[in-house]
Amino acid sequence: MSPKAKALLEQVQSWPDEDVQELADVAREIESRRSGVYQLSDEERVAVRAGMDAARRGDFAADDEIEALYRLHDRA
């Protein structure tokens, strides 16, 4: 590891938790690009599980909600 990288990582220890989490997210994306394997964060894992649970219950968006989303996207 380069001296600059080591110095930066030492500075990270004084950062607020939200900034450290942001750095971890970016590092995870870089690692996934390098390895071809994306590791979900704990927050993403919870969201995926919630979505899968909703799908198992048959809890999907109504057709009119999906159409509204498409209309909104088309205007963007």
PDB file of N, CA, C and O in Angstrom:
ATOM      1  N   MET A   1       0.858  -1.175   0.000  1.00  0.00           N
ATOM      2  CA  MET A   1       0.000   0.000   0.000  1.00  0.00           C
ATOM      3  C   MET A   1       0.905   1.238   0.000  1.00  0.00           C
ATOM      4  O   MET A   1       1.929   1.277   0.682  1.00  0.00           O
ATOM      5  N   SER A   2       0.516   2.208  -0.752  1.00  0.00           N
ATOM      6  CA  SER A   2       1.329   3.416  -0.851  1.00  0.00           C
ATOM      7  C   SER A   2       1.273   4.230   0.444  1.00  0.00           C
ATOM      8  O   SER A   2       0.309   4.126   1.202  1.00  0.00           O
ATOM      9  N   PRO A   3       2.294   5.031   0.693  1.00  0.00           N
ATOM     10  CA  PRO A   3       2.272   5.887   1.898  1.00  0.00           C
ATOM     11  C   PRO A   3       1.081   6.843   1.911  1.00  0.00           C
ATOM     12  O   PRO A   3       0.519   7.123   2.970  1.00  0.00           O
ATOM     13  N   LYS A   4       0.696   7.344   0.736  1.00  0.00           N
ATOM     14  CA  LYS A   4      -0.456   8.252   0.679  1.00  0.00           C
ATOM     15  C   LYS A   4      -1.744   7.534   1.092  1.00  0.00           C
ATOM     16  O   LYS A   4      -2.573   8.087   1.815  1.00  0.00           O
ATOM     17  N   ALA A   5      -1.893   6.300   0.623  1.00  0.00           N
ATOM     18  CA  ALA A   5      -3.088   5.534   0.973  1.00  0.00           C
ATOM     19  C   ALA A   5      -3.103   5.233   2.469  1.00  0.00           C
ATOM     20  O   ALA A   5      -4.146   5.338   3.115  1.00  0.00           O
ATOM     21  N   LYS A   6      -1.960   4.862   3.014  1.00  0.00           N
ATOM     22  CA  LYS A   6      -1.874   4.591   4.456  1.00  0.00           C
ATOM     23  C   LYS A   6      -2.228   5.833   5.266  1.00  0.00           C
ATOM     24  O   LYS A   6      -2.959   5.748   6.254  1.00  0.00           O
ATOM     25  N   ALA A   7      -1.710   6.988   4.849  1.00  0.00           N
ATOM     26  CA  ALA A   7      -2.002   8.230   5.566  1.00  0.00           C
ATOM     27  C   ALA A   7      -3.489   8.554   5.508  1.00  0.00           C
ATOM     28  O   ALA A   7      -4.077   8.988   6.499  1.00  0.00           O
ATOM     29  N   LEU A   8      -4.088   8.343   4.351  1.00  0.00           N
ATOM     30  CA  LEU A   8      -5.523   8.613   4.219  1.00  0.00           C
ATOM     31  C   LEU A   8      -6.329   7.689   5.127  1.00  0.00           C
ATOM     32  O   LEU A   8      -7.262   8.135   5.795  1.00  0.00           O
ATOM     33  N   LEU A   9      -5.978   6.418   5.154  1.00  0.00           N
ATOM     34  CA  LEU A   9      -6.712   5.488   5.999  1.00  0.00           C
ATOM     35  C   LEU A   9      -6.568   5.834   7.480  1.00  0.00           C
ATOM     36  O   LEU A   9      -7.487   5.597   8.264  1.00  0.00           O
ATOM     37  N   GLU A  10      -5.443   6.382   7.860  1.00  0.00           N
ATOM     38  CA  GLU A  10      -5.301   6.844   9.245  1.00  0.00           C
ATOM     39  C   GLU A  10      -6.235   8.010   9.520  1.00  0.00           C
ATOM     40  O   GLU A  10      -6.808   8.101  10.606  1.00  0.00           O
ATOM     41  N   GLN A  11      -6.395   8.902   8.550  1.00  0.00           N
ATOM     42  CA  GLN A  11      -7.299  10.043   8.718  1.00  0.00           C
ATOM     43  C   GLN A  11      -8.751   9.591   8.814  1.00  0.00           C
ATOM     44  O   GLN A  11      -9.554  10.210   9.512  1.00  0.00           O
ATOM     45  N   VAL A  12      -9.085   8.516   8.114  1.00  0.00           N
ATOM     46  CA  VAL A  12     -10.453   8.008   8.109  1.00  0.00           C
ATOM     47  C   VAL A  12     -10.923   7.687   9.524  1.00  0.00           C
ATOM     48  O   VAL A  12     -12.112   7.797   9.824  1.00  0.00           O
ATOM     49  N   GLN A  13     -10.007   7.295  10.382  1.00  0.00           N
ATOM     50  CA  GLN A  13     -10.371   6.943  11.756  1.00  0.00           C
ATOM     51  C   GLN A  13     -11.037   8.101  12.496  1.00  0.00           C
ATOM     52  O   GLN A  13     -11.777   7.873  13.453  1.00  0.00           O
ATOM     53  N   SER A  14     -10.790   9.326  12.073  1.00  0.00           N
ATOM     54  CA  SER A  14     -11.385  10.483  12.743  1.00  0.00           C
ATOM     55  C   SER A  14     -12.678  10.955  12.066  1.00  0.00           C
ATOM     56  O   SER A  14     -13.318  11.896  12.535  1.00  0.00           O
ATOM     57  N   TRP A  15     -13.057  10.303  10.968  1.00  0.00           N
ATOM     58  CA  TRP A  15     -14.258  10.717  10.246  1.00  0.00           C
ATOM     59  C   TRP A  15     -15.520  10.287  10.986  1.00  0.00           C
ATOM     60  O   TRP A  15     -15.497   9.336  11.767  1.00  0.00           O
ATOM     61  N   PRO A  16     -16.624  10.997  10.733  1.00  0.00           N
ATOM     62  CA  PRO A  16     -17.921  10.560  11.269  1.00  0.00           C
ATOM     63  C   PRO A  16     -18.333   9.223  10.623  1.00  0.00           C
ATOM     64  O   PRO A  16     -17.921   8.906   9.507  1.00  0.00           O
ATOM     65  N   ASP A  17     -19.142   8.463  11.340  1.00  0.00           N
ATOM     66  CA  ASP A  17     -19.559   7.140  10.863  1.00  0.00           C
ATOM     67  C   ASP A  17     -20.184   7.177   9.473  1.00  0.00           C
ATOM     68  O   ASP A  17     -19.941   6.285   8.660  1.00  0.00           O
ATOM     69  N   GLU A  18     -20.991   8.205   9.194  1.00  0.00           N
ATOM     70  CA  GLU A  18     -21.659   8.250   7.881  1.00  0.00           C
ATOM     71  C   GLU A  18     -20.641   8.401   6.753  1.00  0.00           C
ATOM     72  O   GLU A  18     -20.843   7.855   5.668  1.00  0.00           O
ATOM     73  N   ASP A  19     -19.560   9.126   6.985  1.00  0.00           N
ATOM     74  CA  ASP A  19     -18.529   9.267   5.960  1.00  0.00           C
ATOM     75  C   ASP A  19     -17.732   7.977   5.793  1.00  0.00           C
ATOM     76  O   ASP A  19     -17.356   7.610   4.680  1.00  0.00           O
ATOM     77  N   VAL A  20     -17.479   7.297   6.898  1.00  0.00           N
ATOM     78  CA  VAL A  20     -16.777   6.015   6.827  1.00  0.00           C
ATOM     79  C   VAL A  20     -17.631   5.013   6.047  1.00  0.00           C
ATOM     80  O   VAL A  20     -17.109   4.240   5.245  1.00  0.00           O
ATOM     81  N   GLN A  21     -18.944   5.031   6.285  1.00  0.00           N
ATOM     82  CA  GLN A  21     -19.842   4.128   5.566  1.00  0.00           C
ATOM     83  C   GLN A  21     -19.829   4.439   4.074  1.00  0.00           C
ATOM     84  O   GLN A  21     -19.827   3.528   3.246  1.00  0.00           O
ATOM     85  N   GLU A  22     -19.821   5.715   3.733  1.00  0.00           N
ATOM     86  CA  GLU A  22     -19.770   6.102   2.319  1.00  0.00           C
ATOM     87  C   GLU A  22     -18.485   5.587   1.667  1.00  0.00           C
ATOM     88  O   GLU A  22     -18.514   5.074   0.549  1.00  0.00           O
ATOM     89  N   LEU A  23     -17.365   5.727   2.368  1.00  0.00           N
ATOM     90  CA  LEU A  23     -16.097   5.220   1.855  1.00  0.00           C
ATOM     91  C   LEU A  23     -16.163   3.707   1.674  1.00  0.00           C
ATOM     92  O   LEU A  23     -15.675   3.181   0.674  1.00  0.00           O
ATOM     93  N   ALA A  24     -16.760   3.008   2.628  1.00  0.00           N
ATOM     94  CA  ALA A  24     -16.897   1.555   2.524  1.00  0.00           C
ATOM     95  C   ALA A  24     -17.741   1.167   1.323  1.00  0.00           C
ATOM     96  O   ALA A  24     -17.434   0.187   0.643  1.00  0.00           O
ATOM     97  N   ASP A  25     -18.802   1.923   1.052  1.00  0.00           N
ATOM     98  CA  ASP A  25     -19.651   1.654  -0.108  1.00  0.00           C
ATOM     99  C   ASP A  25     -18.876   1.815  -1.407  1.00  0.00           C
ATOM    100  O   ASP A  25     -18.985   0.987  -2.311  1.00  0.00           O
ATOM    101  N   VAL A  26     -18.098   2.878  -1.494  1.00  0.00           N
ATOM    102  CA  VAL A  26     -17.293   3.108  -2.704  1.00  0.00           C
ATOM    103  C   VAL A  26     -16.249   2.009  -2.856  1.00  0.00           C
ATOM    104  O   VAL A  26     -16.033   1.499  -3.955  1.00  0.00           O
ATOM    105  N   ALA A  27     -15.604   1.645  -1.753  1.00  0.00           N
ATOM    106  CA  ALA A  27     -14.596   0.587  -1.796  1.00  0.00           C
ATOM    107  C   ALA A  27     -15.228  -0.735  -2.235  1.00  0.00           C
ATOM    108  O   ALA A  27     -14.614  -1.492  -2.987  1.00  0.00           O
ATOM    109  N   ARG A  28     -16.448  -1.019  -1.771  1.00  0.00           N
ATOM    110  CA  ARG A  28     -17.143  -2.241  -2.163  1.00  0.00           C
ATOM    111  C   ARG A  28     -17.406  -2.248  -3.661  1.00  0.00           C
ATOM    112  O   ARG A  28     -17.262  -3.283  -4.312  1.00  0.00           O
ATOM    113  N   GLU A  29     -17.785  -1.115  -4.206  1.00  0.00           N
ATOM    114  CA  GLU A  29     -18.027  -1.028  -5.653  1.00  0.00           C
ATOM    115  C   GLU A  29     -16.737  -1.246  -6.437  1.00  0.00           C
ATOM    116  O   GLU A  29     -16.736  -1.946  -7.450  1.00  0.00           O
ATOM    117  N   ILE A  30     -15.650  -0.656  -5.979  1.00  0.00           N
ATOM    118  CA  ILE A  30     -14.358  -0.842  -6.648  1.00  0.00           C
ATOM    119  C   ILE A  30     -13.958  -2.313  -6.601  1.00  0.00           C
ATOM    120  O   ILE A  30     -13.528  -2.877  -7.608  1.00  0.00           O
ATOM    121  N   GLU A  31     -14.097  -2.924  -5.448  1.00  0.00           N
ATOM    122  CA  GLU A  31     -13.730  -4.337  -5.309  1.00  0.00           C
ATOM    123  C   GLU A  31     -14.577  -5.216  -6.210  1.00  0.00           C
ATOM    124  O   GLU A  31     -14.068  -6.170  -6.799  1.00  0.00           O
ATOM    125  N   SER A  32     -15.860  -4.911  -6.326  1.00  0.00           N
ATOM    126  CA  SER A  32     -16.725  -5.718  -7.191  1.00  0.00           C
ATOM    127  C   SER A  32     -16.322  -5.576  -8.649  1.00  0.00           C
ATOM    128  O   SER A  32     -16.394  -6.540  -9.412  1.00  0.00           O
ATOM    129  N   ARG A  33     -15.903  -4.392  -9.036  1.00  0.00           N
ATOM    130  CA  ARG A  33     -15.415  -4.171 -10.401  1.00  0.00           C
ATOM    131  C   ARG A  33     -14.149  -4.983 -10.655  1.00  0.00           C
ATOM    132  O   ARG A  33     -13.974  -5.551 -11.733  1.00  0.00           O
ATOM    133  N   ARG A  34     -13.284  -5.033  -9.674  1.00  0.00           N
ATOM    134  CA  ARG A  34     -12.015  -5.747  -9.811  1.00  0.00           C
ATOM    135  C   ARG A  34     -12.209  -7.259  -9.781  1.00  0.00           C
ATOM    136  O   ARG A  34     -11.529  -7.986 -10.506  1.00  0.00           O
ATOM    137  N   SER A  35     -13.120  -7.733  -8.958  1.00  0.00           N
ATOM    138  CA  SER A  35     -13.285  -9.175  -8.784  1.00  0.00           C
ATOM    139  C   SER A  35     -14.438  -9.757  -9.593  1.00  0.00           C
ATOM    140  O   SER A  35     -14.489 -10.966  -9.819  1.00  0.00           O
ATOM    141  N   GLY A  36     -15.359  -8.909 -10.027  1.00  0.00           N
ATOM    142  CA  GLY A  36     -16.532  -9.398 -10.735  1.00  0.00           C
ATOM    143  C   GLY A  36     -17.612  -9.920  -9.804  1.00  0.00           C
ATOM    144  O   GLY A  36     -18.611 -10.473 -10.264  1.00  0.00           O
ATOM    145  N   VAL A  37     -17.423  -9.751  -8.487  1.00  0.00           N
ATOM    146  CA  VAL A  37     -18.387 -10.222  -7.494  1.00  0.00           C
ATOM    147  C   VAL A  37     -18.777  -9.045  -6.613  1.00  0.00           C
ATOM    148  O   VAL A  37     -17.924  -8.417  -5.986  1.00  0.00           O
ATOM    149  N   TYR A  38     -20.070  -8.751  -6.571  1.00  0.00           N
ATOM    150  CA  TYR A  38     -20.551  -7.653  -5.742  1.00  0.00           C
ATOM    151  C   TYR A  38     -21.014  -8.197  -4.405  1.00  0.00           C
ATOM    152  O   TYR A  38     -21.804  -9.140  -4.351  1.00  0.00           O
ATOM    153  N   GLN A  39     -20.524  -7.607  -3.328  1.00  0.00           N
ATOM    154  CA  GLN A  39     -20.930  -7.987  -1.982  1.00  0.00           C
ATOM    155  C   GLN A  39     -21.963  -6.983  -1.478  1.00  0.00           C
ATOM    156  O   GLN A  39     -21.684  -5.788  -1.386  1.00  0.00           O
ATOM    157  N   LEU A  40     -23.143  -7.472  -1.156  1.00  0.00           N
ATOM    158  CA  LEU A  40     -24.186  -6.601  -0.626  1.00  0.00           C
ATOM    159  C   LEU A  40     -23.786  -6.041   0.731  1.00  0.00           C
ATOM    160  O   LEU A  40     -23.150  -6.718   1.540  1.00  0.00           O
ATOM    161  N   SER A  41     -24.172  -4.791   0.962  1.00  0.00           N
ATOM    162  CA  SER A  41     -24.023  -4.231   2.300  1.00  0.00           C
ATOM    163  C   SER A  41     -25.149  -4.796   3.166  1.00  0.00           C
ATOM    164  O   SER A  41     -26.105  -5.371   2.646  1.00  0.00           O
ATOM    165  N   ASP A  42     -25.040  -4.635   4.465  1.00  0.00           N
ATOM    166  CA  ASP A  42     -26.108  -5.102   5.359  1.00  0.00           C
ATOM    167  C   ASP A  42     -27.426  -4.420   5.024  1.00  0.00           C
ATOM    168  O   ASP A  42     -28.484  -5.049   5.042  1.00  0.00           O
ATOM    169  N   GLU A  43     -27.353  -3.128   4.717  1.00  0.00           N
ATOM    170  CA  GLU A  43     -28.561  -2.373   4.366  1.00  0.00           C
ATOM    171  C   GLU A  43     -29.182  -2.912   3.080  1.00  0.00           C
ATOM    172  O   GLU A  43     -30.400  -3.071   2.999  1.00  0.00           O
ATOM    173  N   GLU A  44     -28.355  -3.193   2.078  1.00  0.00           N
ATOM    174  CA  GLU A  44     -28.865  -3.742   0.818  1.00  0.00           C
ATOM    175  C   GLU A  44     -29.458  -5.129   1.025  1.00  0.00           C
ATOM    176  O   GLU A  44     -30.486  -5.463   0.435  1.00  0.00           O
ATOM    177  N   ARG A  45     -28.816  -5.932   1.855  1.00  0.00           N
ATOM    178  CA  ARG A  45     -29.303  -7.281   2.142  1.00  0.00           C
ATOM    179  C   ARG A  45     -30.693  -7.223   2.779  1.00  0.00           C
ATOM    180  O   ARG A  45     -31.569  -8.016   2.433  1.00  0.00           O
ATOM    181  N   VAL A  46     -30.894  -6.293   3.703  1.00  0.00           N
ATOM    182  CA  VAL A  46     -32.210  -6.120   4.345  1.00  0.00           C
ATOM    183  C   VAL A  46     -33.253  -5.711   3.302  1.00  0.00           C
ATOM    184  O   VAL A  46     -34.373  -6.222   3.306  1.00  0.00           O
ATOM    185  N   ALA A  47     -32.882  -4.793   2.415  1.00  0.00           N
ATOM    186  CA  ALA A  47     -33.823  -4.332   1.385  1.00  0.00           C
ATOM    187  C   ALA A  47     -34.188  -5.455   0.419  1.00  0.00           C
ATOM    188  O   ALA A  47     -35.348  -5.582   0.028  1.00  0.00           O
ATOM    189  N   VAL A  48     -33.218  -6.261   0.035  1.00  0.00           N
ATOM    190  CA  VAL A  48     -33.490  -7.382  -0.870  1.00  0.00           C
ATOM    191  C   VAL A  48     -34.428  -8.378  -0.194  1.00  0.00           C
ATOM    192  O   VAL A  48     -35.378  -8.860  -0.810  1.00  0.00           O
ATOM    193  N   ARG A  49     -34.160  -8.683   1.065  1.00  0.00           N
ATOM    194  CA  ARG A  49     -35.030  -9.619   1.786  1.00  0.00           C
ATOM    195  C   ARG A  49     -36.447  -9.084   1.899  1.00  0.00           C
ATOM    196  O   ARG A  49     -37.413  -9.834   1.757  1.00  0.00           O
ATOM    197  N   ALA A  50     -36.573  -7.782   2.154  1.00  0.00           N
ATOM    198  CA  ALA A  50     -37.913  -7.184   2.244  1.00  0.00           C
ATOM    199  C   ALA A  50     -38.636  -7.293   0.907  1.00  0.00           C
ATOM    200  O   ALA A  50     -39.828  -7.596   0.866  1.00  0.00           O
ATOM    201  N   GLY A  51     -37.919  -7.047  -0.180  1.00  0.00           N
ATOM    202  CA  GLY A  51     -38.521  -7.170  -1.507  1.00  0.00           C
ATOM    203  C   GLY A  51     -38.930  -8.598  -1.828  1.00  0.00           C
ATOM    204  O   GLY A  51     -39.993  -8.828  -2.404  1.00  0.00           O
ATOM    205  N   MET A  52     -38.093  -9.555  -1.459  1.00  0.00           N
ATOM    206  CA  MET A  52     -38.417 -10.964  -1.698  1.00  0.00           C
ATOM    207  C   MET A  52     -39.631 -11.384  -0.861  1.00  0.00           C
ATOM    208  O   MET A  52     -40.499 -12.115  -1.338  1.00  0.00           O
ATOM    209  N   ASP A  53     -39.683 -10.919   0.379  1.00  0.00           N
ATOM    210  CA  ASP A  53     -40.848 -11.221   1.229  1.00  0.00           C
ATOM    211  C   ASP A  53     -42.121 -10.643   0.621  1.00  0.00           C
ATOM    212  O   ASP A  53     -43.162 -11.301   0.608  1.00  0.00           O
ATOM    213  N   ALA A  54     -42.037  -9.411   0.116  1.00  0.00           N
ATOM    214  CA  ALA A  54     -43.207  -8.786  -0.510  1.00  0.00           C
ATOM    215  C   ALA A  54     -43.640  -9.579  -1.737  1.00  0.00           C
ATOM    216  O   ALA A  54     -44.834  -9.773  -1.963  1.00  0.00           O
ATOM    217  N   ALA A  55     -42.675 -10.036  -2.527  1.00  0.00           N
ATOM    218  CA  ALA A  55     -43.003 -10.818  -3.716  1.00  0.00           C
ATOM    219  C   ALA A  55     -43.674 -12.141  -3.339  1.00  0.00           C
ATOM    220  O   ALA A  55     -44.628 -12.565  -3.991  1.00  0.00           O
ATOM    221  N   ARG A  56     -43.177 -12.785  -2.291  1.00  0.00           N
ATOM    222  CA  ARG A  56     -43.788 -14.046  -1.846  1.00  0.00           C
ATOM    223  C   ARG A  56     -45.239 -13.841  -1.407  1.00  0.00           C
ATOM    224  O   ARG A  56     -46.086 -14.718  -1.576  1.00  0.00           O
ATOM    225  N   ARG A  57     -45.505 -12.661  -0.838  1.00  0.00           N
ATOM    226  CA  ARG A  57     -46.875 -12.351  -0.403  1.00  0.00           C
ATOM    227  C   ARG A  57     -47.752 -11.922  -1.582  1.00  0.00           C
ATOM    228  O   ARG A  57     -48.968 -11.791  -1.440  1.00  0.00           O
ATOM    229  N   GLY A  58     -47.133 -11.706  -2.740  1.00  0.00           N
ATOM    230  CA  GLY A  58     -47.890 -11.219  -3.891  1.00  0.00           C
ATOM    231  C   GLY A  58     -48.150  -9.731  -3.811  1.00  0.00           C
ATOM    232  O   GLY A  58     -49.078  -9.226  -4.441  1.00  0.00           O
ATOM    233  N   ASP A  59     -47.342  -9.027  -3.043  1.00  0.00           N
ATOM    234  CA  ASP A  59     -47.509  -7.590  -2.827  1.00  0.00           C
ATOM    235  C   ASP A  59     -46.729  -6.829  -3.905  1.00  0.00           C
ATOM    236  O   ASP A  59     -45.571  -6.458  -3.712  1.00  0.00           O
ATOM    237  N   PHE A  60     -47.387  -6.610  -5.028  1.00  0.00           N
ATOM    238  CA  PHE A  60     -46.760  -5.926  -6.155  1.00  0.00           C
ATOM    239  C   PHE A  60     -47.450  -4.579  -6.392  1.00  0.00           C
ATOM    240  O   PHE A  60     -48.575  -4.362  -5.944  1.00  0.00           O
ATOM    241  N   ALA A  61     -46.779  -3.699  -7.085  1.00  0.00           N
ATOM    242  CA  ALA A  61     -47.376  -2.402  -7.431  1.00  0.00           C
ATOM    243  C   ALA A  61     -48.538  -2.627  -8.395  1.00  0.00           C
ATOM    244  O   ALA A  61     -48.506  -3.520  -9.241  1.00  0.00           O
ATOM    245  N   ALA A  62     -49.544  -1.808  -8.248  1.00  0.00           N
ATOM    246  CA  ALA A  62     -50.703  -1.882  -9.135  1.00  0.00           C
ATOM    247  C   ALA A  62     -50.308  -1.386 -10.523  1.00  0.00           C
ATOM    248  O   ALA A  62     -49.373  -0.599 -10.671  1.00  0.00           O
ATOM    249  N   ASP A  63     -51.036  -1.859 -11.538  1.00  0.00           N
ATOM    250  CA  ASP A  63     -50.733  -1.476 -12.926  1.00  0.00           C
ATOM    251  C   ASP A  63     -50.729   0.032 -13.124  1.00  0.00           C
ATOM    252  O   ASP A  63     -49.877   0.563 -13.836  1.00  0.00           O
ATOM    253  N   ASP A  64     -51.692   0.737 -12.490  1.00  0.00           N
ATOM    254  CA  ASP A  64     -51.745   2.189 -12.664  1.00  0.00           C
ATOM    255  C   ASP A  64     -50.529   2.868 -12.024  1.00  0.00           C
ATOM    256  O   ASP A  64     -50.078   3.903 -12.516  1.00  0.00           O
ATOM    257  N   GLU A  65     -49.993   2.303 -10.934  1.00  0.00           N
ATOM    258  CA  GLU A  65     -48.783   2.856 -10.321  1.00  0.00           C
ATOM    259  C   GLU A  65     -47.573   2.673 -11.245  1.00  0.00           C
ATOM    260  O   GLU A  65     -46.732   3.564 -11.367  1.00  0.00           O
ATOM    261  N   ILE A  66     -47.500   1.531 -11.879  1.00  0.00           N
ATOM    262  CA  ILE A  66     -46.402   1.267 -12.819  1.00  0.00           C
ATOM    263  C   ILE A  66     -46.509   2.188 -14.022  1.00  0.00           C
ATOM    264  O   ILE A  66     -45.501   2.735 -14.471  1.00  0.00           O
ATOM    265  N   GLU A  67     -47.698   2.365 -14.546  1.00  0.00           N
ATOM    266  CA  GLU A  67     -47.899   3.271 -15.684  1.00  0.00           C
ATOM    267  C   GLU A  67     -47.488   4.697 -15.316  1.00  0.00           C
ATOM    268  O   GLU A  67     -46.848   5.386 -16.111  1.00  0.00           O
ATOM    269  N   ALA A  68     -47.856   5.136 -14.113  1.00  0.00           N
ATOM    270  CA  ALA A  68     -47.478   6.481 -13.663  1.00  0.00           C
ATOM    271  C   ALA A  68     -45.965   6.611 -13.578  1.00  0.00           C
ATOM    272  O   ALA A  68     -45.411   7.654 -13.925  1.00  0.00           O
ATOM    273  N   LEU A  69     -45.307   5.578 -13.129  1.00  0.00           N
ATOM    274  CA  LEU A  69     -43.846   5.593 -13.060  1.00  0.00           C
ATOM    275  C   LEU A  69     -43.245   5.711 -14.452  1.00  0.00           C
ATOM    276  O   LEU A  69     -42.319   6.494 -14.666  1.00  0.00           O
ATOM    277  N   TYR A  70     -43.769   4.936 -15.405  1.00  0.00           N
ATOM    278  CA  TYR A  70     -43.266   5.015 -16.778  1.00  0.00           C
ATOM    279  C   TYR A  70     -43.501   6.400 -17.371  1.00  0.00           C
ATOM    280  O   TYR A  70     -42.634   6.939 -18.059  1.00  0.00           O
ATOM    281  N   ARG A  71     -44.671   6.974 -17.107  1.00  0.00           N
ATOM    282  CA  ARG A  71     -44.955   8.320 -17.629  1.00  0.00           C
ATOM    283  C   ARG A  71     -43.974   9.340 -17.024  1.00  0.00           C
ATOM    284  O   ARG A  71     -43.463  10.210 -17.729  1.00  0.00           O
ATOM    285  N   LEU A  72     -43.724   9.226 -15.752  1.00  0.00           N
ATOM    286  CA  LEU A  72     -42.789  10.124 -15.073  1.00  0.00           C
ATOM    287  C   LEU A  72     -41.390   9.976 -15.671  1.00  0.00           C
ATOM    288  O   LEU A  72     -40.699  10.966 -15.910  1.00  0.00           O
ATOM    289  N   HIS A  73     -40.989   8.744 -15.907  1.00  0.00           N
ATOM    290  CA  HIS A  73     -39.654   8.482 -16.456  1.00  0.00           C
ATOM    291  C   HIS A  73     -39.524   9.016 -17.884  1.00  0.00           C
ATOM    292  O   HIS A  73     -38.486   9.560 -18.261  1.00  0.00           O
ATOM    293  N   ASP A  74     -40.571   8.857 -18.657  1.00  0.00           N
ATOM    294  CA  ASP A  74     -40.545   9.336 -20.050  1.00  0.00           C
ATOM    295  C   ASP A  74     -40.387  10.848 -20.127  1.00  0.00           C
ATOM    296  O   ASP A  74     -39.812  11.366 -21.084  1.00  0.00           O
ATOM    297  N   ARG A  75     -40.892  11.556 -19.128  1.00  0.00           N
ATOM    298  CA  ARG A  75     -40.815  13.012 -19.124  1.00  0.00           C
ATOM    299  C   ARG A  75     -39.457  13.508 -18.673  1.00  0.00           C
ATOM    300  O   ARG A  75     -39.079  14.641 -18.970  1.00  0.00           O
ATOM    301  N   ALA A  76     -38.726  12.679 -17.964  1.00  0.00           N
ATOM    302  CA  ALA A  76     -37.432  13.102 -17.394  1.00  0.00           C
ATOM    303  C   ALA A  76     -36.380  13.331 -18.467  1.00  0.00           C
ATOM    304  O   ALA A  76     -35.245  13.689 -18.151  1.00  0.00           O
TER     305      ALA A  76
END
